[in-house]
Amino acid sequence: MAAPLSVSIVHPQAVNLKKISPLLHFIAGLLFISGAYYEFIQDNRIAAFSEAVIGADVLAIAFMKRFADESSRLNAWFRLIEVIVFGGIALLAALNSSLIISSLSLAAACIYGYVFYCEHKLISKEKVEVHHLGVTISAFPGDKYIDWADIKDIKALPHTITIITQKNKNYHFEFEKGG
């Protein structure tokens, strides 16, 4: 089997995810601080202190310039930590019969879990593959496969690639700059 031709791209969805990353960090930091308050009023001072420290750390990252652009792996680790902490808060709140806090924390854990999945996928691949059966484009939540019969035109320029389908859907990507 022939190996596909693969080019690294800057995916528009990845750019959007990186743009909203500071907002996601800010929301997570506020949720950690509110979780710390919840733990404090439940008289769990060690858990409250731990969540307050994590919340302050995440809030600090929210205000760092260009953090999301420069550190995708660290961003993904923070998302994983957020999933674990919010899942833990949901479990502890459910055990204390606080169903509203538990539900909100579980929803936050699920949302950040999906964002973690997307950011983790960015680390592993962001590319267009041209192979003998068609073209595969990395995307969220799953890759997009386009059969050769569905492709009308491919325009590859020195810094971009554009794929036009038979239904006139355009996929335009810039190539990742070598560093």
C-alpha positions as CSV (number, residue, x, y, z in Angstrom):
1,M,0.0,0.0,0.0
2,A,1.3,3.4,-1.0
3,A,2.0,5.9,1.8
4,P,-0.1,9.1,1.6
5,L,1.3,12.5,0.8
6,S,0.8,14.5,3.9
7,V,1.1,18.3,4.5
8,S,0.8,20.1,7.9
9,I,-1.8,22.8,7.8
10,V,-3.1,25.5,10.1
11,H,-6.7,24.4,10.6
12,P,-9.4,27.1,10.9
13,Q,-11.1,25.2,13.7
14,A,-7.8,25.0,15.6
15,V,-7.3,28.7,15.2
16,N,-10.8,29.3,16.6
17,L,-10.1,27.0,19.5
18,K,-6.9,28.8,20.3
19,K,-8.7,32.2,20.2
20,I,-11.3,31.1,22.8
21,S,-8.7,29.4,25.0
22,P,-8.1,32.4,27.3
23,L,-11.9,32.7,27.8
24,L,-12.1,28.9,28.6
25,H,-9.2,29.3,31.1
26,F,-11.0,32.3,32.7
27,I,-14.3,30.4,33.1
28,A,-12.5,27.4,34.5
29,G,-10.6,29.6,37.0
30,L,-13.9,31.2,38.2
31,L,-15.4,27.7,38.5
32,F,-12.5,26.5,40.5
33,I,-12.7,29.5,42.8
34,S,-16.5,28.9,43.2
35,G,-15.7,25.2,43.9
36,A,-13.2,26.4,46.6
37,Y,-15.9,28.5,48.2
38,Y,-18.3,25.5,48.1
39,E,-15.7,23.3,49.8
40,F,-14.9,26.1,52.3
41,I,-18.6,26.3,53.4
42,Q,-18.7,22.5,53.6
43,D,-15.7,22.9,56.1
44,N,-13.3,21.0,53.7
45,R,-10.5,23.5,54.2
46,I,-7.8,21.4,52.5
47,A,-9.9,20.8,49.4
48,A,-10.9,24.5,49.4
49,F,-7.3,25.7,49.6
50,S,-6.3,23.3,46.8
51,E,-9.0,24.4,44.5
52,A,-8.3,28.1,45.3
53,V,-4.6,27.6,44.3
54,I,-5.6,25.8,41.1
55,G,-8.2,28.5,40.4
56,A,-5.7,31.3,40.9
57,D,-3.2,29.5,38.6
58,V,-5.7,28.9,35.8
59,L,-6.9,32.6,36.1
60,A,-3.3,33.7,35.8
61,I,-2.9,31.6,32.6
62,A,-6.1,33.2,31.2
63,F,-4.3,36.6,31.2
64,M,-1.0,35.4,29.6
65,K,-0.6,36.7,26.1
66,R,-0.2,34.1,23.3
67,F,-0.2,31.1,25.8
68,A,-2.6,29.1,23.6
69,D,-0.6,29.6,20.5
70,E,2.7,28.6,22.0
71,S,1.9,25.7,24.2
72,S,-0.8,23.3,22.9
73,R,0.5,20.4,25.0
74,L,0.3,22.4,28.2
75,N,-3.1,23.7,27.3
76,A,-4.3,20.1,26.8
77,W,-2.9,19.1,30.2
78,F,-4.8,22.0,31.9
79,R,-8.0,20.8,30.2
80,L,-7.4,17.3,31.6
81,I,-6.8,18.7,35.1
82,E,-10.0,20.7,34.7
83,V,-11.9,17.5,33.7
84,I,-10.6,15.6,36.7
85,V,-11.2,18.4,39.2
86,F,-14.7,19.2,37.9
87,G,-15.5,15.4,37.9
88,G,-14.3,15.2,41.5
89,I,-16.4,18.2,42.5
90,A,-19.4,16.6,40.8
91,L,-18.8,13.4,42.7
92,L,-18.3,15.1,46.1
93,A,-21.3,17.3,45.6
94,A,-23.5,14.3,44.7
95,L,-22.3,12.5,47.8
96,N,-23.3,15.6,49.8
97,S,-26.8,15.7,48.1
98,S,-26.1,19.0,46.3
99,L,-27.6,18.0,43.0
100,I,-27.4,21.4,41.4
101,I,-23.7,21.8,42.1
102,S,-23.1,18.2,41.1
103,S,-25.0,18.7,37.8
104,L,-23.2,21.9,36.9
105,S,-19.8,20.4,37.7
106,L,-20.6,17.3,35.7
107,A,-21.6,19.5,32.8
108,A,-18.4,21.5,33.1
109,A,-16.4,18.3,33.2
110,C,-18.1,17.0,30.0
111,I,-17.6,20.3,28.2
112,Y,-13.9,20.5,29.2
113,G,-13.5,16.8,28.3
114,Y,-14.6,17.6,24.7
115,V,-12.3,20.6,24.5
116,F,-9.5,18.4,25.9
117,Y,-10.3,15.9,23.1
118,C,-10.1,18.6,20.5
119,E,-6.8,20.1,21.8
120,H,-5.3,16.6,22.2
121,K,-6.2,16.0,18.5
122,L,-4.4,19.2,17.6
123,I,-1.2,17.9,19.1
124,S,-1.3,14.7,17.2
125,K,-2.2,15.9,13.7
126,E,-3.4,18.9,11.8
127,K,-2.9,17.9,8.2
128,V,-4.3,17.2,4.8
129,E,-3.4,13.7,3.4
130,V,-3.6,12.9,-0.3
131,H,-3.8,9.2,-1.0
132,H,-4.9,6.8,-3.7
133,L,-8.5,6.7,-2.5
134,G,-9.1,10.4,-1.9
135,V,-8.2,13.2,0.5
136,T,-8.4,13.2,4.3
137,I,-8.6,16.4,6.2
138,S,-8.1,16.5,10.0
139,A,-11.2,18.0,11.7
140,F,-13.3,18.0,14.8
141,P,-14.7,15.7,16.1
142,G,-13.6,13.3,13.3
143,D,-11.5,13.5,10.2
144,K,-13.2,14.5,6.9
145,Y,-12.7,12.0,4.0
146,I,-13.4,13.1,0.5
147,D,-13.4,10.5,-2.3
148,W,-11.7,11.4,-5.6
149,A,-15.1,11.1,-7.4
150,D,-16.4,14.0,-5.2
151,I,-13.4,16.3,-5.8
152,K,-13.7,18.8,-8.6
153,D,-10.4,20.6,-8.2
154,I,-7.3,20.8,-6.0
155,K,-5.2,24.0,-6.1
156,A,-1.9,23.7,-4.3
157,L,0.1,26.9,-4.1
158,P,3.4,27.5,-2.2
159,H,1.6,28.5,1.1
160,T,-2.0,27.2,0.7
161,I,-4.1,24.4,-0.6
162,T,-7.7,24.6,-1.7
163,I,-9.9,21.6,-2.3
164,I,-13.2,22.2,-4.3
165,T,-15.8,19.4,-4.2
166,Q,-18.4,18.6,-6.9
167,K,-21.0,20.4,-4.7
168,N,-18.8,23.5,-4.8
169,K,-17.8,23.3,-1.2
170,N,-14.4,24.9,-0.7
171,Y,-11.8,23.7,1.8
172,H,-9.0,26.3,2.1
173,F,-6.0,25.8,4.4
174,E,-2.7,27.6,4.9
175,F,0.4,25.4,5.3
176,E,2.0,25.4,8.7
177,K,5.2,27.4,8.7
178,G,8.4,25.5,9.4
179,G,10.2,26.5,12.5
